[in-house]
């Protein structure tokens, strides 16, 4: 062997020894990492996991005739737990997987069973309102003044509520509003009408809301659920934590509640479109604006139960949504309709066409649902608002809307989230004026009495913005 071949072999040997050492060290690192994972029970993040840990993973609807005991048996056979039965939707179950398996795998397993109609993951729902600069404040933080009507209530910030009365100030268009002052000549609302706000809860101690908050009447029993137990729902229902305390720690639900029913003519803050009403707080969105489909369904199920026990809840206001099509959520909203409850939903804030890119729950084609787009103070479709001639029914004011906030505060916010409670509120005014009106007729009344707007031609099905005065007068706008 010549000298050059010797050095080649020596070099190869050195490379092999070095490579072996590196591989050995990698094995030691891998072993140490595995030991650490086992010691601290650290698991890989599932890239497609739809919901946070500790929340039930899937929703399953069993076929008619499947008993509750059979549902529990099926869950147990898969090492799962029946977290909740949705009584208003026969056969619908919230399933908690005890093995922390991939939700899509669970969906496939349950979907293959002969006694299952459908199974789906319990997906996350997150608030999507646009973050915008407050447009009504000067550099000193003081509201700009506008000219209010002499017939206006004495709420000191009422002249900033352009959606209720728009005299054309601040660059707005005169009468681009809901004609609230004219509507209030017929009714200012009724404490006999209950509107459920399905959101992040409500600050039920707010100075401008406390007089209009729903409190469970003494003759209505506390909420009983076989899986959740007895819940003292004196102030409403928190489906996120499954308790009777729906206190808002986000602010979104409080803002929506004030649009519907901040106490009017009380010398404090703002006025809702209903000066008098009862707001039922439902919490399913947490502090960061996140919630789950299952929690939303459980809250709707609660409302249906309360209606059956004599509470005159006529409307659910839902200022949220996602692009996830849930059959279970659709079935729950349909069940609310069967109970005579109107469901008002935000169309979404992507500035897109819902006919092409659906947004849920606003896109469900249900006879008790109204989907709402947002307008600015000039009766122009807000740039962020979704629309759809087939899938969005109506528009309402939704940009730079002043309403109640946490801690006796007030704040402007924008979004179809703000437009939605205006529709819910006008519906509540109609019910206050006509207590026996049926849900189907209520929906028809809202949609047939709009103010037609050129800006909405081809954008929403009704072609117009809701009008409280028209709705109360039963003034049908001919198409």
C-alpha positions as a printed Julia matrix, in Angstrom:
479×3 Matrix{Float64}:
   0.0    0.0    0.0
   1.49   3.38  -0.96
   1.73   6.37   1.37
  -1.15   8.28  -0.22
  -3.54   5.33   0.24
  -2.57   5.1    3.9
  -3.56   8.73   4.51
  -6.84   8.25   2.66
  -7.72   5.33   4.94
  -6.67   7.26   8.01
  -8.87  10.17   6.93
 -11.84   7.92   6.36
 -11.36   6.33   9.76
 -11.28   9.72  11.45
 -14.49  10.73   9.66
 -16.23   7.51  10.68
 -15.15   7.85  14.32
 -16.34  11.48  14.41
 -19.67  10.56  12.8
 -20.2    7.74  15.29
 -19.52  10.13  18.16
 -22.04  12.66  16.79
 -24.7    9.99  16.31
 -24.07   8.69  19.8
 -24.48  12.17  21.25
 -27.7   12.66  19.27
 -29.09   9.42  20.66
 -28.24  10.62  24.18
 -29.99  13.93  23.51
 -33.02  12.16  22.06
 -33.17   9.83  25.06
 -32.87  12.75  27.46
 -35.62  14.66  25.64
 -37.92  11.63  25.71
 -37.25  11.19  29.43
 -38.07  14.84  29.98
 -41.34  14.52  28.04
 -42.34  11.47  30.02
 -41.34  13.08  33.3
 -43.31  16.26  32.7
 -45.97  14.76  30.43
 -45.1   17.16  27.61
 -46.87  16.32  24.35
 -46.34  17.49  20.8
 -48.65  20.24  19.65
 -51.16  18.9   17.17
 -50.98  21.2   14.16
 -54.67  20.78  13.36
 -56.04  20.58  16.9
 -59.2   22.71  16.73
 -59.69  23.47  20.39
 -57.68  24.11  23.54
 -56.83  21.33  25.95
 -59.47  20.58  28.57
 -62.39  21.42  26.25
 -64.62  18.64  24.84
 -63.27  17.58  21.48
 -66.22  16.58  19.31
 -69.95  16.98  18.75
 -71.93  13.89  17.76
 -75.55  13.59  16.75
 -76.96  10.13  17.15
 -79.82   8.85  15.05
 -83.44   9.03  16.32
 -84.27   6.35  18.82
 -80.8    6.17  20.37
 -81.32   6.4   24.14
 -79.2    8.43  26.51
 -77.9    5.26  28.14
 -76.9    3.93  24.71
 -75.05   7.18  23.97
 -73.18   6.88  27.25
 -72.37   3.27  26.39
 -70.94   4.2   22.99
 -68.81   6.92  24.55
 -67.54   4.59  27.26
 -66.65   1.93  24.68
 -64.34   4.48  23.04
 -62.91   5.54  26.43
 -64.76   8.82  26.08
 -67.19  10.7   28.29
 -70.58  12.25  27.59
 -69.84  15.82  28.67
 -73.32  17.13  27.91
 -76.53  16.14  26.17
 -78.16  19.0   24.22
 -81.77  18.43  25.2
 -83.24  20.82  22.62
 -81.65  18.79  19.78
 -82.5   15.1   20.26
 -79.46  12.89  19.99
 -76.89  15.71  20.02
 -74.02  15.02  22.42
 -70.86  16.83  23.47
 -68.15  14.19  23.76
 -64.98  14.5   25.82
 -62.16  12.19  24.74
 -60.17  10.89  27.72
 -57.18   9.8   25.61
 -56.51  13.23  24.07
 -56.62  11.68  20.62
 -56.66  13.75  17.46
 -60.2   15.19  17.04
 -60.29  14.36  13.34
 -59.56  10.73  14.18
 -62.41  10.77  16.69
 -64.74  12.29  14.11
 -63.88   9.5   11.68
 -64.44   6.81  14.34
 -67.87   8.1   15.37
 -68.95   8.88  11.8
 -68.43   5.22  10.9
 -70.92   4.03  13.55
 -74.31   2.91  12.29
 -76.23   4.82  14.97
 -74.52   8.2   14.29
 -75.97  10.82  11.91
 -72.87  13.03  11.98
 -69.8   13.88  14.01
 -67.67  17.02  13.88
 -64.83  18.67  15.78
 -65.6   21.25  18.44
 -63.88  24.22  16.8
 -62.75  27.52  18.28
 -64.77  30.68  17.67
 -62.95  34.0   17.98
 -64.19  37.58  17.82
 -63.13  39.22  14.55
 -64.24  42.83  14.85
 -61.91  45.3   13.12
 -59.55  47.31  15.3
 -60.07  50.92  14.3
 -59.07  54.32  15.57
 -61.84  56.09  17.46
 -63.16  58.68  15.03
 -65.33  60.69  17.37
 -62.72  61.88  19.86
 -60.57  64.98  19.6
 -56.95  65.11  20.72
 -58.13  66.08  24.18
 -60.22  62.89  24.42
 -63.52  64.79  24.47
 -66.46  63.9   22.25
 -67.22  66.29  19.44
 -70.65  67.83  19.81
 -73.56  67.39  17.45
 -77.06  68.79  17.55
 -79.58  66.51  19.24
 -83.34  66.57  18.79
 -85.46  68.35  21.36
 -87.36  65.08  21.74
 -84.2   63.21  22.66
 -83.84  61.44  26.03
 -81.73  63.12  28.71
 -78.84  60.66  28.49
 -75.8   62.99  28.28
 -74.07  61.05  25.46
 -77.17  60.58  23.35
 -76.12  63.25  20.86
 -73.14  61.03  20.0
 -75.38  58.09  19.11
 -75.73  58.83  15.41
 -77.31  55.43  14.75
 -80.38  56.47  16.76
 -80.58  60.07  15.57
 -78.3   61.39  12.84
 -78.63  65.17  12.27
 -75.79  65.11   9.77
 -72.95  66.28  12.01
 -69.41  64.93  12.09
 -69.47  64.42   8.35
 -72.51  62.17   8.52
 -75.63  62.13   6.38
 -78.8   63.53   7.89
 -81.37  60.82   8.72
 -78.92  58.01   8.03
 -80.22  56.42  11.22
 -82.84  54.07  12.67
 -85.39  56.82  13.27
 -85.44  55.96  16.96
 -87.02  59.15  18.26
 -90.01  58.68  15.94
 -90.24  55.01  16.96
 -90.27  55.92  20.65
 -93.54  57.77  20.11
 -95.06  54.3   19.77
 -93.04  52.43  22.4
 -89.76  52.76  24.25
 -89.62  49.05  24.92
 -90.97  46.74  27.59
 -89.58  44.98  30.64
 -91.71  42.0   29.63
 -89.49  41.36  26.59
 -86.26  39.39  27.08
 -83.34  39.52  24.63
 -80.52  37.01  25.13
 -77.04  38.38  24.33
 -74.9   35.38  23.34
 -71.4   36.76  23.66
 -68.65  37.37  26.23
 -71.22  37.89  28.96
 -72.44  41.27  30.19
 -71.28  43.58  32.98
 -74.64  43.26  34.71
 -73.59  45.78  37.38
 -72.96  48.57  34.85
 -74.67  51.79  35.9
 -76.49  52.12  32.58
 -77.49  48.46  32.26
 -78.33  47.27  35.76
 -81.93  48.5   35.57
 -82.55  46.54  32.37
 -80.79  43.29  33.27
 -82.75  40.07  33.38
 -82.88  38.39  36.77
 -84.41  34.94  37.01
 -87.93  35.38  38.4
 -88.81  33.64  41.64
 -91.39  31.48  39.89
 -88.82  30.08  37.41
 -86.77  27.17  38.79
 -83.0   27.29  38.59
 -81.42  25.68  35.59
 -81.11  21.9   35.84
 -79.01  19.81  33.46
 -78.37  16.09  33.94
 -74.68  16.34  33.04
 -73.93  19.88  34.25
 -75.97  19.63  37.43
 -77.95  22.41  39.13
 -76.86  25.92  38.13
 -78.07  28.96  40.03
 -78.72  31.13  36.98
 -79.99  34.16  38.85
 -78.04  36.44  36.47
 -77.92  34.22  33.38
 -75.55  31.48  32.21
 -71.82  31.09  31.59
 -71.45  28.21  29.13
 -67.68  28.71  29.03
 -67.2   27.75  32.68
 -70.66  26.16  33.05
 -71.68  28.36  35.95
 -74.4   30.88  36.72
 -72.15  33.93  36.58
 -71.96  35.46  33.06
 -69.92  38.51  34.14
 -68.13  40.0   31.15
 -64.33  40.27  31.35
 -63.83  41.17  27.68
 -66.17  44.1   27.03
 -67.64  42.97  23.72
 -70.85  41.57  25.16
 -71.37  44.62  27.37
 -71.04  46.87  24.32
 -73.61  44.82  22.4
 -75.98  44.78  25.37
 -75.9   48.58  25.64
 -76.86  48.94  21.97
 -79.95  46.84  22.61
 -80.94  48.12  25.99
 -78.87  50.67  27.9
 -81.43  52.32  30.17
 -82.8   55.39  28.42
 -83.78  58.8   29.76
 -82.11  58.12  33.11
 -79.62  60.97  32.97
 -76.69  58.53  32.63
 -74.47  57.69  29.67
 -76.26  56.44  26.55
 -79.6   54.98  25.52
 -80.29  51.63  23.94
 -82.69  51.34  21.02
 -84.91  49.95  23.8
 -85.0   52.31  26.75
 -86.72  49.53  28.66
 -86.11  45.81  28.12
 -84.6   42.8   29.85
 -81.15  41.64  28.77
 -80.3   37.98  29.48
 -76.5   37.57  29.58
 -75.05  34.43  28.02
 -71.29  33.95  28.18
 -69.42  31.56  25.92
 -66.49  33.77  24.89
 -63.69  34.27  27.39
 -61.5   37.21  28.29
 -59.5   37.0   25.04
 -62.62  36.69  22.89
 -62.28  32.95  22.32
 -64.94  30.3   22.77
 -66.05  26.97  21.36
 -68.91  25.78  19.21
 -70.0   23.41  21.98
 -70.25  26.27  24.48
 -72.32  28.36  22.05
 -74.67  25.4   21.57
 -74.98  24.84  25.31
 -75.92  28.5   25.76
 -78.6   28.27  23.05
 -79.87  25.09  24.71
 -80.12  27.05  27.98
 -82.23  29.76  26.31
 -84.63  27.19  24.88
 -84.96  25.64  28.35
 -85.71  29.0   29.95
 -88.31  29.74  27.28
 -90.02  26.43  28.05
 -90.07  27.4   31.73
 -91.98  30.6   31.05
 -89.3   33.22  30.36
 -90.43  35.5   27.52
 -87.13  35.36  25.66
 -87.89  36.18  22.04
 -84.54  37.02  20.47
 -80.94  35.78  20.6
 -78.36  38.35  19.5
 -75.15  36.72  18.21
 -72.32  39.11  17.28
 -69.67  36.56  16.3
 -68.87  33.86  13.78
 -66.29  31.82  11.88
 -65.81  30.06   8.55
 -66.5   26.64  10.12
 -69.79  25.1    9.08
 -71.17  23.25  12.09
 -74.23  21.05  11.59
 -74.63  20.9   15.35
 -74.75  24.69  15.7
 -77.21  24.89  12.82
 -79.42  22.3   14.52
 -79.3   24.23  17.81
 -80.35  27.48  16.11
 -83.14  25.63  14.31
 -84.3   24.3   17.7
 -84.42  27.88  18.99
 -86.62  28.75  16.02
 -88.92  25.84  16.82
 -89.27  27.41  20.27
 -90.27  30.74  18.72
 -86.93  32.51  19.11
 -85.47  34.81  16.45
 -81.69  34.46  15.94
 -79.83  37.57  14.72
 -76.25  36.98  13.5
 -73.35  39.16  12.4
 -72.38  38.77   8.74
 -68.65  39.08   9.52
 -65.87  41.59   9.03
 -63.72  40.39   6.13
 -65.13  42.79   3.54
 -66.06  39.74   1.47
 -69.05  38.2   -0.26
 -70.69  35.58   1.94
 -72.38  34.08  -1.12
 -68.92  32.93  -2.22
 -67.07  32.58   1.07
 -69.6   31.53   3.73
 -69.53  32.85   7.28
 -71.32  31.0   10.07
 -73.76  31.08  11.76
 -74.92  34.01   9.58
 -74.94  31.84   6.41
 -77.31  29.18   7.71
 -80.48  29.17   5.62
 -82.91  29.01   8.52
 -86.38  30.56   8.83
 -85.55  32.14  12.21
 -82.2   33.7   11.26
 -81.34  37.24  10.12
 -77.82  38.0    8.87
 -76.65  41.61   9.33
 -74.18  43.81   7.45
 -72.74  47.1    8.8
 -73.16  50.7    7.63
 -71.31  53.92   8.41
 -72.91  57.29   9.3
 -73.42  58.05   5.59
 -75.59  54.99   4.9
 -72.64  53.45   3.05
 -71.61  49.82   3.5
 -68.63  49.8    5.87
 -65.4   48.75   4.17
 -64.93  45.86   6.61
 -68.48  44.53   6.34
 -69.31  41.27   4.64
 -72.26  41.26   2.25
 -74.18  38.86   0.02
 -77.38  39.26  -1.96
 -78.36  35.66  -1.14
 -76.89  35.18   2.33
 -77.1   38.58   4.09
 -80.59  39.9    4.67
 -80.26  43.44   5.99
 -77.89  46.19   7.13
 -77.7   48.38  10.23
 -75.34  51.02  11.66
 -72.04  49.41  12.67
 -69.17  51.9   12.47
 -68.03  54.14  15.34
 -70.88  53.01  17.58
 -70.88  54.38  21.12
 -72.13  52.04  23.84
 -71.49  50.7   27.33
 -68.17  49.14  28.37
 -66.74  47.43  31.43
 -66.55  49.23  34.77
 -69.29  51.82  34.1
 -67.36  52.86  31.0
 -68.41  53.83  27.46
 -66.54  53.19  24.25
 -66.88  53.37  20.5
 -66.49  50.15  18.52
 -67.0   49.08  14.91
 -68.08  45.85  13.26
 -71.04  43.84  12.13
 -71.04  42.93  15.84
 -72.42  46.41  16.51
 -74.94  46.28  13.65
 -76.39  42.98  14.89
 -77.74  44.21  18.26
 -79.47  47.11  16.52
 -81.5   44.57  14.55
 -82.11  42.57  17.72
 -83.17  45.76  19.49
 -85.61  46.82  16.79
 -87.11  43.33  16.9
 -87.56  43.73  20.66
 -89.34  47.06  20.11
 -91.77  45.35  17.75
 -92.46  42.63  20.31
 -93.01  45.29  22.98
 -95.61  46.91  20.74
 -97.15  43.61  19.57
 -96.53  40.98  22.27
 -98.38  38.2   20.43
 -96.51  38.57  17.12
 -95.17  35.24  15.87
 -91.47  34.76  15.22
 -91.93  34.28  11.47
 -94.0   37.47  11.25
 -91.45  39.33  13.35
 -88.67  38.39  10.96
 -90.8   39.36   7.97
 -91.64  42.69   9.57
 -87.99  43.58  10.13
 -86.98  42.74   6.58
 -89.99  44.23   4.78
 -89.91  47.65   6.46
 -86.35  48.67   5.64
 -85.29  52.0    4.2
 -84.06  51.16   0.7
 -80.52  52.37  -0.03
 -78.76  52.52  -3.41
 -75.52  51.51  -1.68
 -77.12  48.2   -0.68
 -78.58  47.3   -4.06
 -77.1   43.91  -4.94
 -75.38  43.71  -1.55
 -78.07  42.48   0.85
 -81.31  40.63   0.16
 -83.67  43.33   1.44
 -81.72  46.12  -0.24
 -82.0   48.3    2.81
 -81.23  49.41   6.36
 -83.56  48.57   9.2
 -85.87  51.36  10.35
 -87.41  51.22  13.82
 -90.22  53.66  13.02
 -91.23  51.74   9.89
 -91.12  48.42  11.72
 -93.38  49.65  14.49
 -95.79  51.24  12.04
 -95.88  48.06   9.97
 -95.01  50.22   6.99
 -94.15  47.72   4.29
 -91.6   48.96   1.76
 -92.53  47.66  -1.68
 -89.79  46.03  -3.69
